[in-house]
Amino acid sequence: MRVIIVGNGVAGTTAARLIAEHGQGVEIVLCSDEPYLYYPRPRLIDLVGCQVNPEQMPQFPAEWYAQRGITLRLNCRVEAVYPEKRQVLFQNGDVMAYDRLVLATGAHAWVPPIPGANLAGVYTLRTLADGLALCQAAHQAKRAVVLGGGLLGLDTSSALLAHALEITVIEVMPRLLPRQLDAEGAAVLQARLEARGLRFIIGEGCAAIEGDGHVKQVVLQSGRILPAEMVIISAGVRSNIALAQAAGLACGRGVVVDDRMQTSAEGIYAVGDAAEFRGVTWGIIPAALAQARVAASQIIGEAEVRYEEIVPSTTLKVSGIDLTSIGEVNPQAPGYTEVRFSQNGVYKKAVLREGRLVGAILLGDRADVRAINQLIAKGVDVSPYAEDLFRPGFDLMALART
Ligand SMILES: Cc1cc2nc3c(=O)[nH]c(=O)nc-3n(C[C@H](O)[C@H](O)[C@H](O)COP(=O)(O)OP(=O)(O)OC[C@H]3O[C@@H](n4cnc5c(N)ncnc54)[C@H](O)[C@@H]3O)c2cc1C
């Protein structure tokens, strides 16, 4: 059996590894349109922050693939998929037949239709090539504007501080990380980031990026002008679905899959940022890993392994600021209880529904992350201890073990 995997990000590489480890007599072809061995994208933040150099980016050496019998085709875009013939067409004109196909094509940075977004000096951060371009530009610039105060925007901005730039983050929503934080937590985080040297303009959007061929300034909706030599747009991602769409597969925001990661075409699976399950494309690594495991299991014949929705958990990587946001942190419906703790730049919040934890914010203290994750996953009834959850000395881990 030949399995072709399109995309060597975390989802494609994990699927290849698991099929190679557990499948018998499976030929695996893993291809990417990028020229690089698999690198974890969070490491791009370290690259931009001058913590690692490009040679340190790959997760595995070239031998790792050969030792597992994985044929790697880099710089090799898949141009078309023909589901009826079970074939793919590569960029160089090669046609290859598959028995199973895994679409792990990931996502790309979304650039909103802002006038001037196509000027030189405007960047996004998704690939190693983007990271290298950003580093090079940051060496020469004095002022940068980052559009977007989400996780990636804040990680990127903080990393750019290593280049001694003056950095202003623009967030159109009324606070930072609106999906991961509440108002109180966002205020604590903003104060800590300002203390590190970042500047923020919150609740105002960018009207235009201006320059004569190259960025000179950002114009805000109020008319305020921010001079800048570089602009980084961090406005979210969109799944790479063009290949699947052209092949006639059912697509929404992502390639639609069932709980076996099976797309609408027999023998074709989709995983990671490219996949849409029950209307959701998560865009985070835990989902990509879980989905890759399911697709790999299905392909090697473990049909009973199905995908179950994960509880999303995200972490900010700004060194010295620990922030983890898990599950539902801003419930809008009635029937939820919230427990808060705030002291000396540490902010914690637990969200309970029917006595069970369904979400949490842990800012400035990572100690409880494991216990909280377990309490959420196990659905432990914590109502008798609700007021004690964040009391210093209270053993959350012991509660999680019950
Ligand atoms: C800077 C940064 C930091 C991040 N930090 C975190 C974090 O801390 N935690 C977290 O959970 N998530 C984080 N993410 C998101 C996370 O990286 C993604 O969820 C993850 O990379 C998704 O993996 P994937 O394999 O589905 O897709 P991708 O990593 O996007 O890989 C898809 C690959 O397929 C290739 N491809 C696409 N189309 C084709 C084609 N037609 N032919 C050949 N190849 C193709 C693409 O070029 C790409 O190499 C971060 C992302 C970035 C950019």
The ligand as a MOL file (V3000), in Angstrom:
LIG
                    3D

  0  0  0     0  0            999 V3000
M  V30 BEGIN CTAB
M  V30 COUNTS 53 58 0 0 0
M  V30 BEGIN ATOM
M  V30 1 C 4.8890 31.3780 14.8010 0
M  V30 2 C 3.8300 30.3500 15.1640 0
M  V30 3 C 3.7260 29.9390 16.4840 0
M  V30 4 C 2.7570 28.9990 16.8310 0
M  V30 5 N 2.6660 28.6140 18.1430 0
M  V30 6 C 1.7640 27.6710 18.4920 0
M  V30 7 C 1.6760 27.1950 19.8390 0
M  V30 8 O 2.4080 27.6380 20.7140 0
M  V30 9 N 0.7600 26.2280 20.1250 0
M  V30 10 C -0.0710 25.7160 19.1800 0
M  V30 11 O -0.8610 24.8250 19.4840 0
M  V30 12 N -0.0170 26.1470 17.8920 0
M  V30 13 C 0.8760 27.1040 17.5260 0
M  V30 14 N 0.9260 27.5490 16.2330 0
M  V30 15 C 0.0030 26.9440 15.2380 0
M  V30 16 C 0.5910 25.6090 14.7800 0
M  V30 17 O 1.8880 25.8120 14.3250 0
M  V30 18 C -0.2950 24.9880 13.7140 0
M  V30 19 O -1.5120 24.6040 14.3190 0
M  V30 20 C 0.3910 23.7600 13.1080 0
M  V30 21 O 1.5640 24.1330 12.4400 0
M  V30 22 C -0.5560 23.0400 12.1360 0
M  V30 23 O 0.1310 21.9780 11.5800 0
M  V30 24 P -0.2600 21.3750 10.1650 0
M  V30 25 O 0.7060 20.2630 9.9590 0
M  V30 26 O -1.6980 21.1120 10.1070 0
M  V30 27 O 0.0110 22.5430 9.0980 0
M  V30 28 P 1.2920 23.3750 8.7310 0
M  V30 29 O 2.2340 23.4590 9.8790 0
M  V30 30 O 0.7800 24.6540 8.1570 0
M  V30 31 O 2.0060 22.5340 7.6020 0
M  V30 32 C 1.4290 22.3510 6.3370 0
M  V30 33 C 2.5110 22.1940 5.2970 0
M  V30 34 O 1.9340 21.7920 4.0600 0
M  V30 35 C 2.5270 22.5140 3.0120 0
M  V30 36 N 1.6370 22.4990 1.8520 0
M  V30 37 C 0.4640 23.1640 1.6920 0
M  V30 38 N -0.0820 22.9030 0.4710 0
M  V30 39 C 0.7710 22.0540 -0.1450 0
M  V30 40 C 0.7660 21.4310 -1.4250 0
M  V30 41 N -0.2290 21.6210 -2.3030 0
M  V30 42 N 1.8020 20.6280 -1.7460 0
M  V30 43 C 2.8180 20.4150 -0.8690 0
M  V30 44 N 2.8610 20.9820 0.3550 0
M  V30 45 C 1.8550 21.7940 0.7150 0
M  V30 46 C 2.7280 23.8820 3.6270 0
M  V30 47 O 3.6460 24.6680 2.9230 0
M  V30 48 C 3.2640 23.4900 5.0070 0
M  V30 49 O 4.6380 23.2350 4.9540 0
M  V30 50 C 1.8790 28.4890 15.8480 0
M  V30 51 C 1.9980 28.9130 14.5090 0
M  V30 52 C 2.9640 29.8440 14.1810 0
M  V30 53 C 3.0860 30.2850 12.7440 0
M  V30 END ATOM
M  V30 BEGIN BOND
M  V30 1 1 1 2
M  V30 2 1 2 3
M  V30 3 2 2 52
M  V30 4 2 3 4
M  V30 5 1 4 5
M  V30 6 1 4 50
M  V30 7 2 5 6
M  V30 8 1 6 7
M  V30 9 1 6 13
M  V30 10 2 7 8
M  V30 11 1 7 9
M  V30 12 1 9 10
M  V30 13 2 10 11
M  V30 14 1 10 12
M  V30 15 2 12 13
M  V30 16 1 13 14
M  V30 17 1 14 15
M  V30 18 1 14 50
M  V30 19 1 15 16
M  V30 20 1 16 17
M  V30 21 1 16 18
M  V30 22 1 18 19
M  V30 23 1 18 20
M  V30 24 1 20 21
M  V30 25 1 20 22
M  V30 26 1 22 23
M  V30 27 1 23 24
M  V30 28 2 24 25
M  V30 29 1 24 26
M  V30 30 1 24 27
M  V30 31 1 27 28
M  V30 32 2 28 29
M  V30 33 1 28 30
M  V30 34 1 28 31
M  V30 35 1 31 32
M  V30 36 1 32 33
M  V30 37 1 33 34
M  V30 38 1 33 48
M  V30 39 1 34 35
M  V30 40 1 35 36
M  V30 41 1 35 46
M  V30 42 1 36 37
M  V30 43 1 36 45
M  V30 44 2 37 38
M  V30 45 1 38 39
M  V30 46 1 39 40
M  V30 47 2 39 45
M  V30 48 1 40 41
M  V30 49 2 40 42
M  V30 50 1 42 43
M  V30 51 2 43 44
M  V30 52 1 44 45
M  V30 53 1 46 47
M  V30 54 1 46 48
M  V30 55 1 48 49
M  V30 56 2 50 51
M  V30 57 1 51 52
M  V30 58 1 52 53
M  V30 END BOND
M  V30 END CTAB
M  END
